[in-house]
Structures are given as structure tokens and as C-alpha cells.
Amino acid sequence: MEKDPFAQLIIWHQEGEHKKIVDRIMEIPQSDRNYDTVNLLARAMNNLERYDEALQQLLTIAKLGENDPL
């Protein structure tokens, strides 16, 4: 993985490697995940048709995303 782990996650997203994204982020303790990381995790889960899990992730950051148009 690159020096910036988030950059690697973005690369995997662009390459359609959604399972790699989920696997890597799930290694990070939930308390250490930030808003952007949880968003990327939920997006990867959605792309893997893991809709309920994606929704649960988004609910953990719902307040933070109230004004986020994305």
C-alpha cells in the first residue's frame, strides 16, 4: 500500500476493487475511522450489493453528513 492509505483506497475505487476497500477499512477500528473513510466503506459495500451494511455505516455518520451534497 502507498504511504497515504486513503490514496490507495481511492485508487482501488477507481479500479473497481471494492472488496479490497472493504477488507482494508474493516481492519481499522471503528473508532479510528473518519467521515471520508466511512463514506468510502459504505460506497464500496453498496457496489458489492451489501446494501444493509452500507446503510448501517452511513447511519454512523448521518449527523456529519447532513449538509454534504454527495
PyMOL CGO cylinders between C-alpha atoms (Angstrom):
from pymol import cmd
from pymol.cgo import CYLINDER

trace = [
    CYLINDER, 0.00, 0.00, 0.00, 1.12, 3.56, -0.60, 0.3, 1, 1, 1, 1, 1, 1,
    CYLINDER, 1.12, 3.56, -0.60, 2.33, 5.86, 2.16, 0.3, 1, 1, 1, 1, 1, 1,
    CYLINDER, 2.33, 5.86, 2.16, -1.10, 7.53, 2.22, 0.3, 1, 1, 1, 1, 1, 1,
    CYLINDER, -1.10, 7.53, 2.22, -3.57, 4.72, 2.89, 0.3, 1, 1, 1, 1, 1, 1,
    CYLINDER, -3.57, 4.72, 2.89, -6.54, 6.86, 1.80, 0.3, 1, 1, 1, 1, 1, 1,
    CYLINDER, -6.54, 6.86, 1.80, -4.89, 7.44, -1.58, 0.3, 1, 1, 1, 1, 1, 1,
    CYLINDER, -4.89, 7.44, -1.58, -4.67, 3.67, -2.06, 0.3, 1, 1, 1, 1, 1, 1,
    CYLINDER, -4.67, 3.67, -2.06, -8.36, 3.32, -1.23, 0.3, 1, 1, 1, 1, 1, 1,
    CYLINDER, -8.36, 3.32, -1.23, -9.20, 5.90, -3.91, 0.3, 1, 1, 1, 1, 1, 1,
    CYLINDER, -9.20, 5.90, -3.91, -7.07, 4.02, -6.43, 0.3, 1, 1, 1, 1, 1, 1,
    CYLINDER, -7.07, 4.02, -6.43, -8.87, 0.80, -5.59, 0.3, 1, 1, 1, 1, 1, 1,
    CYLINDER, -8.87, 0.80, -5.59, -12.20, 2.59, -6.00, 0.3, 1, 1, 1, 1, 1, 1,
    CYLINDER, -12.20, 2.59, -6.00, -11.20, 3.82, -9.45, 0.3, 1, 1, 1, 1, 1, 1,
    CYLINDER, -11.20, 3.82, -9.45, -10.13, 0.28, -10.37, 0.3, 1, 1, 1, 1, 1, 1,
    CYLINDER, -10.13, 0.28, -10.37, -13.38, -1.26, -9.11, 0.3, 1, 1, 1, 1, 1, 1,
    CYLINDER, -13.38, -1.26, -9.11, -11.60, -3.17, -6.34, 0.3, 1, 1, 1, 1, 1, 1,
    CYLINDER, -11.60, -3.17, -6.34, -14.43, -2.72, -3.85, 0.3, 1, 1, 1, 1, 1, 1,
    CYLINDER, -14.43, -2.72, -3.85, -13.72, -5.87, -1.83, 0.3, 1, 1, 1, 1, 1, 1,
    CYLINDER, -13.72, -5.87, -1.83, -10.15, -4.66, -1.20, 0.3, 1, 1, 1, 1, 1, 1,
    CYLINDER, -10.15, -4.66, -1.20, -11.56, -1.38, 0.11, 0.3, 1, 1, 1, 1, 1, 1,
    CYLINDER, -11.56, -1.38, 0.11, -13.97, -3.12, 2.46, 0.3, 1, 1, 1, 1, 1, 1,
    CYLINDER, -13.97, -3.12, 2.46, -11.32, -5.56, 3.70, 0.3, 1, 1, 1, 1, 1, 1,
    CYLINDER, -11.32, -5.56, 3.70, -8.78, -2.80, 4.37, 0.3, 1, 1, 1, 1, 1, 1,
    CYLINDER, -8.78, -2.80, 4.37, -11.17, -0.42, 6.11, 0.3, 1, 1, 1, 1, 1, 1,
    CYLINDER, -11.17, -0.42, 6.11, -12.62, -3.20, 8.26, 0.3, 1, 1, 1, 1, 1, 1,
    CYLINDER, -12.62, -3.20, 8.26, -9.10, -3.71, 9.63, 0.3, 1, 1, 1, 1, 1, 1,
    CYLINDER, -9.10, -3.71, 9.63, -9.27, -0.19, 11.07, 0.3, 1, 1, 1, 1, 1, 1,
    CYLINDER, -9.27, -0.19, 11.07, -11.02, 0.03, 14.45, 0.3, 1, 1, 1, 1, 1, 1,
    CYLINDER, -11.02, 0.03, 14.45, -14.39, 1.73, 14.02, 0.3, 1, 1, 1, 1, 1, 1,
    CYLINDER, -14.39, 1.73, 14.02, -13.39, 4.43, 16.50, 0.3, 1, 1, 1, 1, 1, 1,
    CYLINDER, -13.39, 4.43, 16.50, -10.44, 5.35, 14.26, 0.3, 1, 1, 1, 1, 1, 1,
    CYLINDER, -10.44, 5.35, 14.26, -12.43, 5.72, 11.03, 0.3, 1, 1, 1, 1, 1, 1,
    CYLINDER, -12.43, 5.72, 11.03, -13.18, 9.25, 9.90, 0.3, 1, 1, 1, 1, 1, 1,
    CYLINDER, -13.18, 9.25, 9.90, -16.09, 10.62, 7.87, 0.3, 1, 1, 1, 1, 1, 1,
    CYLINDER, -16.09, 10.62, 7.87, -14.38, 10.15, 4.49, 0.3, 1, 1, 1, 1, 1, 1,
    CYLINDER, -14.38, 10.15, 4.49, -13.28, 6.61, 5.29, 0.3, 1, 1, 1, 1, 1, 1,
    CYLINDER, -13.28, 6.61, 5.29, -16.77, 5.56, 6.37, 0.3, 1, 1, 1, 1, 1, 1,
    CYLINDER, -16.77, 5.56, 6.37, -18.21, 7.14, 3.22, 0.3, 1, 1, 1, 1, 1, 1,
    CYLINDER, -18.21, 7.14, 3.22, -15.81, 5.17, 1.07, 0.3, 1, 1, 1, 1, 1, 1,
    CYLINDER, -15.81, 5.17, 1.07, -16.57, 1.97, 3.01, 0.3, 1, 1, 1, 1, 1, 1,
    CYLINDER, -16.57, 1.97, 3.01, -20.31, 2.44, 2.53, 0.3, 1, 1, 1, 1, 1, 1,
    CYLINDER, -20.31, 2.44, 2.53, -19.84, 3.16, -1.16, 0.3, 1, 1, 1, 1, 1, 1,
    CYLINDER, -19.84, 3.16, -1.16, -17.75, 0.02, -1.62, 0.3, 1, 1, 1, 1, 1, 1,
    CYLINDER, -17.75, 0.02, -1.62, -20.33, -2.06, 0.26, 0.3, 1, 1, 1, 1, 1, 1,
    CYLINDER, -20.33, -2.06, 0.26, -23.07, -0.61, -1.93, 0.3, 1, 1, 1, 1, 1, 1,
    CYLINDER, -23.07, -0.61, -1.93, -21.09, -1.52, -5.04, 0.3, 1, 1, 1, 1, 1, 1,
    CYLINDER, -21.09, -1.52, -5.04, -20.84, -5.07, -3.70, 0.3, 1, 1, 1, 1, 1, 1,
    CYLINDER, -20.84, -5.07, -3.70, -24.63, -5.08, -3.19, 0.3, 1, 1, 1, 1, 1, 1,
    CYLINDER, -24.63, -5.08, -3.19, -24.20, -5.21, 0.60, 0.3, 1, 1, 1, 1, 1, 1,
    CYLINDER, -24.20, -5.21, 0.60, -26.89, -2.59, 0.99, 0.3, 1, 1, 1, 1, 1, 1,
    CYLINDER, -26.89, -2.59, 0.99, -27.88, -3.16, 4.63, 0.3, 1, 1, 1, 1, 1, 1,
    CYLINDER, -27.88, -3.16, 4.63, -24.27, -3.00, 5.76, 0.3, 1, 1, 1, 1, 1, 1,
    CYLINDER, -24.27, -3.00, 5.76, -23.69, 0.15, 3.71, 0.3, 1, 1, 1, 1, 1, 1,
    CYLINDER, -23.69, 0.15, 3.71, -26.74, 1.78, 5.28, 0.3, 1, 1, 1, 1, 1, 1,
    CYLINDER, -26.74, 1.78, 5.28, -25.54, 0.89, 8.77, 0.3, 1, 1, 1, 1, 1, 1,
    CYLINDER, -25.54, 0.89, 8.77, -22.19, 2.54, 8.05, 0.3, 1, 1, 1, 1, 1, 1,
    CYLINDER, -22.19, 2.54, 8.05, -23.88, 5.69, 6.74, 0.3, 1, 1, 1, 1, 1, 1,
    CYLINDER, -23.88, 5.69, 6.74, -26.08, 5.89, 9.81, 0.3, 1, 1, 1, 1, 1, 1,
    CYLINDER, -26.08, 5.89, 9.81, -22.96, 6.13, 11.98, 0.3, 1, 1, 1, 1, 1, 1,
    CYLINDER, -22.96, 6.13, 11.98, -22.03, 9.41, 10.27, 0.3, 1, 1, 1, 1, 1, 1,
    CYLINDER, -22.03, 9.41, 10.27, -25.51, 10.74, 9.47, 0.3, 1, 1, 1, 1, 1, 1,
    CYLINDER, -25.51, 10.74, 9.47, -25.16, 13.89, 11.58, 0.3, 1, 1, 1, 1, 1, 1,
    CYLINDER, -25.16, 13.89, 11.58, -21.82, 14.75, 9.99, 0.3, 1, 1, 1, 1, 1, 1,
    CYLINDER, -21.82, 14.75, 9.99, -23.27, 14.34, 6.52, 0.3, 1, 1, 1, 1, 1, 1,
    CYLINDER, -23.27, 14.34, 6.52, -26.44, 16.40, 6.91, 0.3, 1, 1, 1, 1, 1, 1,
    CYLINDER, -26.44, 16.40, 6.91, -25.05, 19.21, 4.74, 0.3, 1, 1, 1, 1, 1, 1,
    CYLINDER, -25.05, 19.21, 4.74, -22.88, 17.08, 2.47, 0.3, 1, 1, 1, 1, 1, 1,
    CYLINDER, -22.88, 17.08, 2.47, -24.42, 17.13, -1.03, 0.3, 1, 1, 1, 1, 1, 1,
    CYLINDER, -24.42, 17.13, -1.03, -22.52, 13.98, -2.00, 0.3, 1, 1, 1, 1, 1, 1,
]
cmd.load_cgo(trace, "trace")
